[in-house]
Every structure is written in C-alpha cells, then in structure tokens.
Amino acid sequence: MQRTTLATAGLILGSTVLATGCVPQDKYDNLLMAYRTLEEEVVRKDDELESAYASLDLAQMTNQRKDSQLSTMQGQIGTIESALMSAEQRVDASLRDISSMEIGPLPEDVERALTNLANAYPNVLSFDAGRGMLRFASDFTFDLGSAQLRADAESSIGQLASILNSSNARDFEVRVVGHTDSVPIRRAETKRLHPTNLHLSVHRAISVGEALTNAGLAPARLQVAGHGEHRPTVAHRSGGVATNRRVEIYLSPMPTMTLGTAPAPASAAPVTRSTTPAIESNEPMK
C-alpha cells in the first residue's frame, strides 16, 4: 500500500509540474530526485518489515514446536517419576510388612530358651516373641564406630547358636539386620573401615552372622543386611539415639526349596587318595 501511494504521489507531482510549467527545471529535478530517494527508502523499509514478519512467524512456529517438545518431555518425566515413586512405596511397604509381621508362635521350647537368654543378658539382648525377633543393643555389643564384637556379645551369640541349632529351631531362617544412628562417621580410622553408616550397619550384621556360623549355624540359614540410619525406631536427634543403634535377628520358616540342601560333612564319606595329578584350575584368584 505504501509503494502504491508513493507511485500515485509521483504521478500527481509530475502532472502538476507539467501542467503549470511554473517550476524551474533544476528545482523540479531536485524535487524528483528527493522523491525517488524517499521512495527507495520506503521500499527498503517495507522489505525489512516483511522480512521481520517472516522471522517472527518462524520464531513463533519454532517456539511452538519447542514448547510442544518440552511439554512432551515433561509429561514423560512426570510419568517416570510417578512410576518410580510408586515402586519405591511398594518396596518400602513390603519391607515394613516383612519387618513387622507376626510370624506366629515359635515352638514353645525355642521361645522359652530365647526368653531365658535375653533375661541372662538384659543389657545386651531383648526378645520379641510375637515377631520372632531378637535385638542386640549396639552400645553393649560393639565399641563406638567398630564392628568388632565385645566379649559379652560373643558369649550370648554362642548360646544363641546352640538354641538355633536345636531340633525345633533348625528349620528357621536367621536374618541379621544392622542399624545405626544418624551421626555421620568422621574419624579417619573409622572411615577407612566403614565409609558410611550404611557400611557400618552391614559390617556389624556380618560380624554377628560370622559369630553364629563359627558357633555352628549352617550358612545356608543365614542372611545379613544393613539399613544404616534409614530405619530408626524413634526420631533421630543430634548426638544420636541409643535405641537406633542395634542389630536385629529375625527368625522365620525356611523356604521349602532350601531345606535339607546343606552339603554333608566331609567326614560322612570316606576319603580316597587319587594317583592322578591334580588339574590346575583356571579360575582367577579373588
């Protein structure tokens, strides 16, 4: 529209000058040159404006595509996060069910023996018959930041292994779980052995498990785990809470597939000597 207007103005200008004949030639030429210069400027600006509009349209389309892609990605992330949260909640719920479930009464003689054991070591051990759970207080079982069992704890664990190996208890699985308070590990000598509370809780559970197997418990019956500070019995406080520092032992019926699968002792079969040279194993050393 601007170009058409300028063209019309040029025709009117030229017609007026020719009709009147009053304008000197040099003024007419200067006026015409100025008009043409203005016309060229308007044409350039018009082209620039059209180019700007085109760029704006392209940018809007690009932004729309980007917004659409971003919206799609956000939706996918939301779906994944929701699924992850749901899975974590299901895992936590299952673990809570497992750790809090009532397994029913233990055999009477086993329950009585465990109760008597806990009464003999009241500072070290407690027993919850309904859950089939024994709890070792870490402050009386281990030194601060250590996974080395104290003498009293070793004695009680030895007696516990005897009970667990009795005829009415031998079909129970033994799950040892370590827990700590929330005080972080800072001493260099401790961090070298137990970098985090999670490591310390697992290492303490392993120590108890090893003491049980050394006292005769079949390794096939044993499980060990650790939760660090993440499963407190009461809310954590600054400086730590003694009741959160513990090792728990859960008794539950052995899975059917594992019963009776322990290998026979070495003395059950005669030892024969072979004259055939031993074949060197290619298995790498651990």
Order of alpha helices (4+ residues) and beta strands (2+ residues): alpha-alpha-alpha-beta-beta-alpha-alpha-beta-alpha-alpha-beta-beta
